[in-house]
Amino acid sequence: MASADALRSVATGEPPKNPVVAFSNFMDKLKPQMALALPKHLTADRMARLALTAFSTTPKLQECDPKTIAASIMTAGQLGLEPGVNGAGFLVPYGRTCTFVPGWKGLVDLVSRSGRGTVFTGVIFKDQEYTFIDGARRDLIIHNETDLDSPEDITHAYAIGWVKDASMPIIELWRVSKIRKHRDKYNKQGTKHYSYRDWEMYARKVPLLQVLKYMPCSIEMQNAIAISDAAESGRGATIENGMVIDMEGQAEAGRVDQSTGEIMGREEAHQPAKISERQPAHVPQQTRQAEREPVRRQDAPQQQRAEEPWIPTDEELAEIEARERAEAGGQAEQRQAAPAGRRPRGQMSLD
């Protein structure tokens, strides 16, 4: 399928633009904004060169929206990681969207920067023997080296963490079968998932993320773990004002259920409400006669009649009005028969 630039060049007669040159110009315009967001040990020029290197060497990345690539570079910079350098992180294309994925070396680097602990992760090949002790005295011993390096020969992946002044390490040992189950559970991208391109990197990273849950974490480490979780499911995430924003979660968020306060998904939000939910809680009466209908009935229990309000019937209303008129007429006759020197009750004398 011809690209948009190729079709435009055919229509206008101009030669097609080089995507690398166009992306380089885009990053040059973005450098002032990048300089404001990057930490001191990273410069906008270096991050732009790293992005341009990844863009020129990855054809799939050239199909992504340049804005998503720039957002991924900004995310990597705020974590203090350089994409494509020593496995610290990677720019991974998912269709038209680019996502920054922290590598296991980048996570190890973030722990070391805190000064409160160190971590390491590795793999065990099928020709290696090991001893794993779990419980109060955790230990992992690998007895021999190996010449194997194929991802198909990996049988286990492990991660070890040492917290400063702690009495024992934190060890996670995972079989390859368990790692594959973990990937299949959270993978939303199928064979486009980055684990199919770099299995050893992914195998090392999974137990490492489990160890990091028990390690002292800085804000950068917490954000890196959140970014990794989003990338695990193929979702895009960025960092704004020091907080991780899950773009996919915002796009798929539905309306809020007012009765329960739950955020409903897109499918639930578009479902019609049930008949019982559409009916009002109180159905108003249609006639005054229905409003005057006495609630107390002879066949109702005594306790229920005591709790229900009394509503008079038409005959009872007529009798009450007649009594009020009779009482009013009697009071008028008494006032007329009262002595002249004595004021009627309830009136003030003006003498």
N, C-alpha and C positions, 0 to 999 in steps of 0.2 A: 504494500500500500504506500502510495506516495505521501511524503510528509507535506505539511502546510507550506513550508518554505519552498519546497520543490514546485508545488502547484502555483505559488505566488510568482516564482521566477519564470515559469512558463507563460503566465498571463501577462506579466509586465515586460518580459524579455531581458530582465536583469539576471546576473549570475546569482545562484543561491548563496545565502550567508553561511559562513562557517559557524556551526553551533558552539565550538570552543571559543571563538572570538566573541560571539554574542554573549556567552556566559561570562567571559572575562570582563567585558564592559559592564555587565550587570553587577558583578562583584565590586568593581571599582567605584560605582555609585553608592554601594552599600557600606563601604569602608568607614565613613564617619559614624554611622550608627553602630557598627560593630565595635569600634574603639570605645564607645561609651559603656558597652555591656561586658567586655572581656576583662578578665583579671589582669593584674600587673605583669605577670610572667608570660603573657601571650599578647601578641600584637595583631592588629587587623591585617597587615600585609602578609604575615605568615599564615594566618588562617585562610586568607583568600587564596594564597598559593596552594595550600593543602587541598582546598575545595576544587581548585582548577585541575590539580593533578588527578584527583579521584574522578572528576568529570571527564577528563580526556582519556583515561584508561579504562573506563567502565561504560560500554555502549548503552547498557540498560539505564544508567544514570542520566544519559542525555535525553531520554524520553520523559524524564520527570519534570514537573513544574519547577522552574528555577526558584520560585519563592519557597517551596518546601525544602530545597537544598540549602538555601540561605538560613531558613529556620533551624535546620539540623546543625549547621555550622555554629549558629548562635548557642544552641543547646550544648554542644560539645565544649564551646568556649567557656560557658558559665560553669560547667563541671570541672574546668581546668584540664581537659583531655584533648589531645590532638588526634583527629581522625586519620587513620591510615599510617600512624607512626608507632612502630613497635607493638602493634596489636592493642593499643589503648582504646580504640573504638573504630567503628566502621560506618560509612554512609551506605545504607541498604535500601535499594529501590523496591517498592511495592507498587507496581503499576505506574501511575502518574505521581505517586507520593514517595518522597525520600524520608527515611527515618534514621536517626542516629542511634546506633546500638553500642553501648559500652562493652568492650571486650574484657576478658577475665584479667588481663594485665592492667587495664585501666582501673578495675575495681581493687586489685591488689595495691596499686599506686595510691589510691585514695585512702586506704586503710593506713598505709605507711606514713602518709602526710600527717595524720592525726597525732602520731607519736604515742598512742595508747595501746597499740597492738600491731601484730603482723599476721599475715595469712599467706598460705601457699596452696596451690592446687596442682594436681597431676593425674596421670592415667597409668593403668597397669595393663600390660600386654599378656597375651595368652601363654607365653613361655616364662613368665615371671612367677615366683612363689612369694607369698606374703603371709604375715601373721597380723590379725586384727583383734585387739582386746577392747571390749566395750564395758562400760560400767563406771565404777568409782576410779579405776586406774586405766584410763584410756591410752591406747598406744597402737601405732600402725608401723609395722616393720616390713620392708621389701627386701628380700634376701639376695636377689641377683639382678644384674643388668640385662638389657636386651638390645638386639640389633634391629628389631622390628620397628617399623614406623608407619605402616598402613593403618588407616582408620578402621578397617575391617578386623584387624587383630586386637583391638582394644576390648578388654573384658570388664574393666572397672574404671571408675573415675572417683577421685577423692579430693577433699579439701581439709586443711588443718589450720586452725586459728589459735594464736597465743595472745591472750589478754595480759597487759602489763601487771605484774605482781600476782598473777593467778597461779593456783597450785596445779592445775592440769589443763591440757589443751582441749580444744573443741574439734572433733573429728567427724566428718561425714564421708561414708563410703557407699557408693551406689553402683549397682550392676548396670551394665549397658541396657539390659531389658527394662529396667526400672526407668532409666533416662528416656528411652523411647516411649514408654507409656506416658511419662510426664509431658513429652513433646506432643504426642497425639491428643492428649487431653486439652491442651491450651492452644494448639496450633490452629489458626484460622486461615492460613495462606496455602495449605497443601504443600506441594513440592517447591513452591517459591520461598518457603521458610529458609532462613539463612543457615540452619543446621544441615541442610542437604549440600551446601557448598563447603562448609568447614565443620565437620563433625567433631573433631577433637576439641576445637575451641568451645563448641556448645556443650560437649560432655564435661569439660573442666568447669564450665561456668555454672552448671546446674547445682552440684553440691556446694560450690563456693557461695552461691546465693543463700543456701541454707545455713552455712556457717556465719555469714554476715549478720544474720538475725540476732546472734548472740554476742556480736562484737560491738564495742563502742562506736557509734556512728556520728559523723559530722553531718551538717546540712547537705553538703555536696554528696556524701555517700547515700543519704536517704533519697535525694533526688535521682541519683544514678540507679538505685534499685527500682524506683518507681518507673523510670524510663525503660529499664530492662523488662519490667513486667508488662508495660504497654507494648514494647517491641515483640515480646514473646507471643502475643496474640495478634500481631500484625497491625496494631493501632498506632496512630501518630500521636506524639506527645511533645510539648514544648515547655520551656521554663519561662515564666513571667513573674517578675517581682519576687524571685526566689521560690516560687511554687510551681509544681508540675501541673500542667493543664492537659488533660486527656481530651484530645480533639474529637476522637471517635465517640467517647462517652457523651460529650456535649451534643454531637449531631444526632445521636440516637435516643437522647433523652426525650421522654414523652411528657404528658401533662401530669400534674400532681393530683392524686386522689384526695379530694377534700375530706372525705369521711375517715380515711385511715392515715393520711399524710404521706403515703408511699408515692415514689416516683414511678409511674407506669412506663413500660416500654412502648416502642412505636406501635407494635401490633395491638397491645392492650389499649393504647390511647385512641386508636381508630375503631375499636369495637363499639357497637351501639350499646347503650346502657340497658340493663334488664328492665322488665316491666315493673318489678317491685321497686327498682331504684328511681324510675321516672315518676311514680306516684308521689304526691305530696304527703308529708307526714300527717297533716290534719286536713280532712275533707270538710269544707264549709257546708252548712245546711242550706237547702235551696228555698225553704218557705219559713215564714214566721210560725206557722202552726207546728212545724217540726221542732223549732227552737223552744216552743212552749210545752212540748210534750213532756209530761212528768216522767222523771227517771225512776222514781220510787214505784215499785210494783208489789202487789200482794204476794206473788210467788217468789220474790227475791229473798235471799237470806237476810237475817236480821242485821248481821255485821255489814253486809254490802249496802243495805238501806241506810245505815247510820253514817256511812262514809260518803254516800252520793248526795249532791246538792238538791235542795227542794225547789222545784219550778211550779208556780201556781197555774191552775187551769183557768179557762175563761170564766167559769162560774165563780171560782174563788176570787178572781180579780174583781168581778162585779160586786160580790159581797163586801170585799174590803173597801171599795170606793163608796158603797152605800153607808157603811159604818163611819167613814171619814166625814161624809156630808152630814150625817145625823149628829155627830159630835160637834161639828162646826156650827150647826144651827142651835144646839143647846147652849153653847158658850155665848152666842149673840143674845139670846133671851135673858141670860143671867146678867149680862152687862146692862141691858135696858132696865131691869128691875132693881138695880143697885141704888142706895140712897144718894142724894145729891151731895152731901158733905163727905162722902166716902168714895174715893176713886176706885174704879174697877181694878181687879188684880191684873197685873202685867202692864198697866199704863202709868205714865208719869204725870204728876199734878203740876199745872202751870201757875197755881196761886202763889 
